[in-house]
């Protein structure tokens, strides 16, 4: 089975950095996805990690440690539009197993 | 490219009625996935289909729920005799192959409310 844990909520100030942690326990693992979901909208792809290490993509970076079953998403230079839910998902074959999501609120 | 299209966006049904949710995958995508999102919970896998074939329906309740992806037309998720517990957001996603490192493309979802 799949067990994905991430914090429920985080609050940060505009321009700051926030790190969202995700731990997973999975039977079979082919990679780790992060999605962003604004209220009432579709989840949109942010990043994919299959190897250990850091993947940087502009203001967003994602890290994976397979031996520890751990990932994080780093959001830098926060903007108000970054207020959303961030979903961690492990990938096994064709299935994504999602955590409940972390709601990030960016304050001015 | 219009993306993954789901309709309706919102659907209200009385208990005992049927709900039909439609999903048109992105052009060129032959793999369709349905997920359900309950309030305050993560997206849960329901079913994976390719054209005219159900590949994996292990996440779908055995009764009242069915899915199809015909040769022509959209994929349909059908819920018969809906109950209040079926109220949720139902997301469809598609991919060109099994899954690649860009993940799925999700539709905007259908929000089902059972009254």
Interface residues (C-beta under 8 A of the other chain):
Chain A: X4 X31 X33 X35 X40 X41 X42 X43 X44 X45 X48 X50 X87 X89 X91 X93 X94 X95 X96 X97 X98 X99 X100 X101
Chain B: X4 X31 X33 X35 X40 X41 X42 X43 X44 X45 X48 X55 X56 X91 X98 X99 X101 X102 X103 X104 X105 X106 X107 X108 X109 X111
